[in-house]
Amino acid sequence: MARLLLGTRGSALARTQSEWVANVLRNTFADLSVELRIITTTGDRVL
């Protein structure tokens, strides 16, 4: 089984979009395991 680590920002919009992409990939490639990883940047922490 292939594994894909999908990085995303932590906002609700970014997580929703990334989950949509992950679901499309899972449905297209049955042997693919997709894991979402939230990435926090310096800009995210400052704002």
N, C-alpha and C positions, 0 to 999 in steps of 0.2 A: 504494500500500500504506500503510495506516495503521500508526502506531507508538505503542505504549504503553510507558511507563517505569513499572515496578512497584517501588515502594520496599519494602524489607523489612529487618528487623533481622538481625544476623549469626548468631544462634543456630541450631543444627541444626533445632530445631522450627520456627522462623519461616521458615527457608529452605525446608524441606519443604512447609509450608503454602502458601507463596508460589509454589513450583514447581507445586503441584497446581492452584492458581488459574490460573496462567499456561497450563498445559496445557489446562484446560477452555476458556479463552478462545481459545486457538489452534485447538482442535477445533471450536469454535462459529463462529468468524469466520475463515474461510480466508485472508482478505487482511490479517489483523492480525499485526504483528510485536511480540512481547512481549519486553522486556529487563528482567531483574532488576537492581536497584541496591541494594547493601547500604548501609544508613544506620546510622551509629554515633552514639549520643547521649552527652551528658556522663555520664549515669548508667551507660551501658555501659562507659565508660572508667574510671570511679571504682570500680565493682564489679569 
